[in-house]
Amino acid sequence: DDKVDNVLFMVVDQLNRGKRFIEEESEGIQLAILNLRAGEKAMSLATFLASASYLKAGIDVLRDGHWKTNYDLSLQLYSSYAEAQYCNGHFHEVGRIAGIVIKQATVFENKFRV
């Protein structure tokens, strides 16, 4: 399992380095999903700085309108990013992200995820 985790982190790191070459939206979505997986795995290992970095990278590859086209992915990335930043003690960033989630969430219960 550690080998799989190491490969996941290495692959996502390499793909993030080349994210400026992504042209297709579907490729960006796939990279965002991989960053979410890496961020969640890093969170489970209590490496919150790495987790926040992966989750932010996932958010950064999403295109305009992603809350409408990829609602669940957007909600997961933003909520997990807020949690990681909370663990890092970056409360101003948590407040900023929480504001975005509250504004964009379409289901009342989702507003409480952050």
N, C-alpha and C positions, 0 to 999 in steps of 0.2 A: 504493500500500500504506500509506503514511503517513496518507492521508486516512481509510482504513478503520480504522486504529488509533485515530486521533483520535476518530472517530465512536464506536467501541467504548467508549473511555474515557468520553466524554461521556454516552452512553446509560446505561452502567452506573452512573456517578456519579448521574445523575438518578433512576434506578430505586432505588438504594440510599437516596436521601433519602426516598423514599415507601414504604420496605419495611414500615413499621408499619401500612400499610393493606392488606397482603397477608392474605387470608383463606383462600384455597385452598392446600392443600399443593403442588399442581402448579405454582402460580405461584412459590412459594418455591423449588422445585426448579429451575425455569427461571432464576430470579435467581441461584441458587447456581452453575449452569452458566455463566452469563454472567460472574460474578465469577471463576470458575476460568479462563475464557478470558482475561479482562483481567489476572488475576494472572500467568498464564503468559506473556502478551505483555509485561507490565511486567518480568518476570524476564529475558526474552530481551533487553530493552533495558538491563539492569543497573540498573533503578530499583527497588531492593529494598524500600525503604520503601513505595512505592506498591503493589508486588506483595503485600507482607504485608498491607496495608490491604484490598485487594480479596479476598484469600484469607480473611482473618478475617471480612469481611462475608459471604462465601459460607458460611462455617461457621456464622455467627450466624443465618442464615435457615433452617437445617435444623431440623426439629422433632425432638422426642424420638423415639427409636427409629430414627433415620436410619441407623445402622450396619446394621440389619436390612433396612430397606426400600430403601436407596440405598447399598449397601456400596461400590461402585466409586467413586462420586462422593465419598463421605465420605473414602475412602482417598486419593484424588487431592488433595482440598482440604487435608487434614491434613498429608500428606507434603510437598506444595508449600509450605504455610505454614511448616512446620518448616525447610525449605531456605531460604526467604526470611529467616526470623528468624536462621538461622545466618549468612547473608551480612550481616545487620545487626548481628551480634555479640551478639544477645540469647539467650545460651546457656541461661539458666534457662528461658525460654519453650520453647526447643527440647527441653529435657529433659522439660518438662511435656507437650508435645504428643507426644513420642516415647512416653511412658508410656501415653497414651491409645491410640495406634496399636497398641502392643504388646498392650494389654489387649483391644482390639476386633478385631484382625486374626484372621481365621479360617484363613488360609493362612500357613504358616510363613515362606515367602519374603517375604510382605508385611510382616512384622515388621522386615525389614532395609531397607525403603524409607526409613526415617527414621534 
